């Protein structure tokens, strides 16, 4: 159970970081 939660958190964190970086890249291109 604990392992599942950790892996899920890691997946969410990965998606979050990717989304953030994409936003940053988009902002740089826009400006």
PDB file of N, CA, C and O in Angstrom:
ATOM      1  N   UNK A   1       0.850  -1.206   0.000  1.00  0.00           N
ATOM      2  CA  UNK A   1       0.000   0.000   0.000  1.00  0.00           C
ATOM      3  C   UNK A   1       0.881   1.249   0.000  1.00  0.00           C
ATOM      4  O   UNK A   1       0.677   2.165  -0.797  1.00  0.00           O
ATOM      5  N   UNK A   2       1.862   1.273   0.905  1.00  0.00           N
ATOM      6  CA  UNK A   2       2.728   2.442   0.992  1.00  0.00           C
ATOM      7  C   UNK A   2       3.517   2.628  -0.305  1.00  0.00           C
ATOM      8  O   UNK A   2       3.701   3.747  -0.783  1.00  0.00           O
ATOM      9  N   UNK A   3       3.979   1.506  -0.863  1.00  0.00           N
ATOM     10  CA  UNK A   3       4.761   1.573  -2.098  1.00  0.00           C
ATOM     11  C   UNK A   3       3.900   2.171  -3.218  1.00  0.00           C
ATOM     12  O   UNK A   3       4.367   3.002  -3.997  1.00  0.00           O
ATOM     13  N   UNK A   4       2.646   1.739  -3.284  1.00  0.00           N
ATOM     14  CA  UNK A   4       1.733   2.250  -4.307  1.00  0.00           C
ATOM     15  C   UNK A   4       1.577   3.764  -4.189  1.00  0.00           C
ATOM     16  O   UNK A   4       1.631   4.483  -5.186  1.00  0.00           O
ATOM     17  N   UNK A   5       1.386   4.232  -2.973  1.00  0.00           N
ATOM     18  CA  UNK A   5       1.203   5.664  -2.752  1.00  0.00           C
ATOM     19  C   UNK A   5       2.437   6.441  -3.188  1.00  0.00           C
ATOM     20  O   UNK A   5       2.329   7.487  -3.828  1.00  0.00           O
ATOM     21  N   UNK A   6       3.613   5.920  -2.837  1.00  0.00           N
ATOM     22  CA  UNK A   6       4.854   6.611  -3.186  1.00  0.00           C
ATOM     23  C   UNK A   6       4.992   6.701  -4.703  1.00  0.00           C
ATOM     24  O   UNK A   6       5.323   7.759  -5.239  1.00  0.00           O
ATOM     25  N   UNK A   7       4.738   5.586  -5.396  1.00  0.00           N
ATOM     26  CA  UNK A   7       4.884   5.581  -6.851  1.00  0.00           C
ATOM     27  C   UNK A   7       3.872   6.543  -7.479  1.00  0.00           C
ATOM     28  O   UNK A   7       4.178   7.223  -8.458  1.00  0.00           O
ATOM     29  N   UNK A   8       2.680   6.594  -6.913  1.00  0.00           N
ATOM     30  CA  UNK A   8       1.658   7.496  -7.435  1.00  0.00           C
ATOM     31  C   UNK A   8       2.098   8.945  -7.242  1.00  0.00           C
ATOM     32  O   UNK A   8       1.961   9.769  -8.146  1.00  0.00           O
ATOM     33  N   UNK A   9       2.626   9.248  -6.056  1.00  0.00           N
ATOM     34  CA  UNK A   9       3.105  10.604  -5.788  1.00  0.00           C
ATOM     35  C   UNK A   9       4.214  10.968  -6.762  1.00  0.00           C
ATOM     36  O   UNK A   9       4.257  12.087  -7.274  1.00  0.00           O
ATOM     37  N   UNK A  10       5.111  10.022  -7.016  1.00  0.00           N
ATOM     38  CA  UNK A  10       6.224  10.271  -7.929  1.00  0.00           C
ATOM     39  C   UNK A  10       5.693  10.568  -9.328  1.00  0.00           C
ATOM     40  O   UNK A  10       6.202  11.452 -10.017  1.00  0.00           O
ATOM     41  N   UNK A  11       4.677   9.834  -9.740  1.00  0.00           N
ATOM     42  CA  UNK A  11       4.104  10.043 -11.073  1.00  0.00           C
ATOM     43  C   UNK A  11       3.480  11.432 -11.164  1.00  0.00           C
ATOM     44  O   UNK A  11       3.674  12.151 -12.144  1.00  0.00           O
ATOM     45  N   UNK A  12       2.724  11.799 -10.123  1.00  0.00           N
ATOM     46  CA  UNK A  12       2.098  13.121 -10.103  1.00  0.00           C
ATOM     47  C   UNK A  12       3.161  14.209 -10.119  1.00  0.00           C
ATOM     48  O   UNK A  12       3.027  15.209 -10.824  1.00  0.00           O
ATOM     49  N   UNK A  13       4.223  14.006  -9.337  1.00  0.00           N
ATOM     50  CA  UNK A  13       5.297  14.987  -9.272  1.00  0.00           C
ATOM     51  C   UNK A  13       5.931  15.153 -10.647  1.00  0.00           C
ATOM     52  O   UNK A  13       6.218  16.270 -11.078  1.00  0.00           O
ATOM     53  N   UNK A  14       6.147  14.025 -11.336  1.00  0.00           N
ATOM     54  CA  UNK A  14       6.755  14.067 -12.664  1.00  0.00           C
ATOM     55  C   UNK A  14       5.876  14.866 -13.621  1.00  0.00           C
ATOM     56  O   UNK A  14       6.368  15.724 -14.353  1.00  0.00           O
ATOM     57  N   UNK A  15       4.571  14.580 -13.613  1.00  0.00           N
ATOM     58  CA  UNK A  15       3.654  15.302 -14.497  1.00  0.00           C
ATOM     59  C   UNK A  15       3.627  16.781 -14.137  1.00  0.00           C
ATOM     60  O   UNK A  15       3.611  17.638 -15.021  1.00  0.00           O
ATOM     61  N   UNK A  16       3.622  17.081 -12.840  1.00  0.00           N
ATOM     62  CA  UNK A  16       3.602  18.461 -12.375  1.00  0.00           C
ATOM     63  C   UNK A  16       4.818  19.219 -12.883  1.00  0.00           C
ATOM     64  O   UNK A  16       4.700  20.328 -13.405  1.00  0.00           O
ATOM     65  N   UNK A  17       6.013  18.593 -12.722  1.00  0.00           N
ATOM     66  CA  UNK A  17       7.249  19.239 -13.161  1.00  0.00           C
ATOM     67  C   UNK A  17       7.228  19.467 -14.667  1.00  0.00           C
ATOM     68  O   UNK A  17       7.647  20.520 -15.146  1.00  0.00           O
ATOM     69  N   UNK A  18       6.736  18.473 -15.414  1.00  0.00           N
ATOM     70  CA  UNK A  18       6.680  18.608 -16.872  1.00  0.00           C
ATOM     71  C   UNK A  18       5.741  19.749 -17.261  1.00  0.00           C
ATOM     72  O   UNK A  18       6.053  20.535 -18.155  1.00  0.00           O
ATOM     73  N   UNK A  19       4.591  19.838 -16.589  1.00  0.00           N
ATOM     74  CA  UNK A  19       3.619  20.884 -16.876  1.00  0.00           C
ATOM     75  C   UNK A  19       4.217  22.259 -16.587  1.00  0.00           C
ATOM     76  O   UNK A  19       4.055  23.197 -17.369  1.00  0.00           O
ATOM     77  N   UNK A  20       4.911  22.365 -15.454  1.00  0.00           N
ATOM     78  CA  UNK A  20       5.549  23.626 -15.063  1.00  0.00           C
ATOM     79  C   UNK A  20       6.575  24.043 -16.107  1.00  0.00           C
ATOM     80  O   UNK A  20       6.590  25.193 -16.545  1.00  0.00           O
ATOM     81  N   UNK A  21       7.431  23.109 -16.503  1.00  0.00           N
ATOM     82  CA  UNK A  21       8.481  23.427 -17.477  1.00  0.00           C
ATOM     83  C   UNK A  21       7.853  23.836 -18.808  1.00  0.00           C
ATOM     84  O   UNK A  21       8.363  24.724 -19.491  1.00  0.00           O
ATOM     85  N   UNK A  22       6.754  23.193 -19.174  1.00  0.00           N
ATOM     86  CA  UNK A  22       6.092  23.546 -20.429  1.00  0.00           C
ATOM     87  C   UNK A  22       5.555  24.969 -20.350  1.00  0.00           C
ATOM     88  O   UNK A  22       5.660  25.729 -21.313  1.00  0.00           O
ATOM     89  N   UNK A  23       4.984  25.330 -19.211  1.00  0.00           N
ATOM     90  CA  UNK A  23       4.473  26.687 -19.033  1.00  0.00           C
ATOM     91  C   UNK A  23       5.613  27.690 -19.152  1.00  0.00           C
ATOM     92  O   UNK A  23       5.474  28.723 -19.808  1.00  0.00           O
ATOM     93  N   UNK A  24       6.738  27.383 -18.515  1.00  0.00           N
ATOM     94  CA  UNK A  24       7.898  28.273 -18.556  1.00  0.00           C
ATOM     95  C   UNK A  24       8.378  28.442 -19.984  1.00  0.00           C
ATOM     96  O   UNK A  24       8.652  29.559 -20.423  1.00  0.00           O
ATOM     97  N   UNK A  25       8.482  27.336 -20.712  1.00  0.00           N
ATOM     98  CA  UNK A  25       8.939  27.402 -22.095  1.00  0.00           C
ATOM     99  C   UNK A  25       7.978  28.243 -22.927  1.00  0.00           C
ATOM    100  O   UNK A  25       8.407  29.057 -23.746  1.00  0.00           O
ATOM    101  N   UNK A  26       6.698  28.048 -22.721  1.00  0.00           N
ATOM    102  CA  UNK A  26       5.689  28.795 -23.466  1.00  0.00           C
ATOM    103  C   UNK A  26       5.824  30.287 -23.180  1.00  0.00           C
ATOM    104  O   UNK A  26       5.766  31.114 -24.090  1.00  0.00           O
ATOM    105  N   UNK A  27       6.005  30.616 -21.910  1.00  0.00           N
ATOM    106  CA  UNK A  27       6.153  32.021 -21.529  1.00  0.00           C
ATOM    107  C   UNK A  27       7.373  32.630 -22.196  1.00  0.00           C
ATOM    108  O   UNK A  27       7.316  33.765 -22.669  1.00  0.00           O
ATOM    109  N   UNK A  28       8.477  31.891 -22.240  1.00  0.00           N
ATOM    110  CA  UNK A  28       9.699  32.399 -22.856  1.00  0.00           C
ATOM    111  C   UNK A  28       9.471  32.648 -24.341  1.00  0.00           C
ATOM    112  O   UNK A  28       9.933  33.650 -24.886  1.00  0.00           O
ATOM    113  N   UNK A  29       8.759  31.735 -24.992  1.00  0.00           N
ATOM    114  CA  UNK A  29       8.505  31.893 -26.421  1.00  0.00           C
ATOM    115  C   UNK A  29       7.591  33.090 -26.663  1.00  0.00           C
ATOM    116  O   UNK A  29       7.790  33.849 -27.611  1.00  0.00           O
ATOM    117  N   UNK A  30       6.605  33.251 -25.817  1.00  0.00           N
ATOM    118  CA  UNK A  30       5.644  34.347 -25.988  1.00  0.00           C
ATOM    119  C   UNK A  30       6.306  35.709 -25.829  1.00  0.00           C
ATOM    120  O   UNK A  30       6.013  36.637 -26.583  1.00  0.00           O
ATOM    121  N   UNK A  31       7.189  35.832 -24.859  1.00  0.00           N
ATOM    122  CA  UNK A  31       7.745  37.147 -24.558  1.00  0.00           C
ATOM    123  C   UNK A  31       8.715  37.628 -25.566  1.00  0.00           C
ATOM    124  O   UNK A  31       9.255  38.725 -25.427  1.00  0.00           O
TER     125      UNK A  31
END
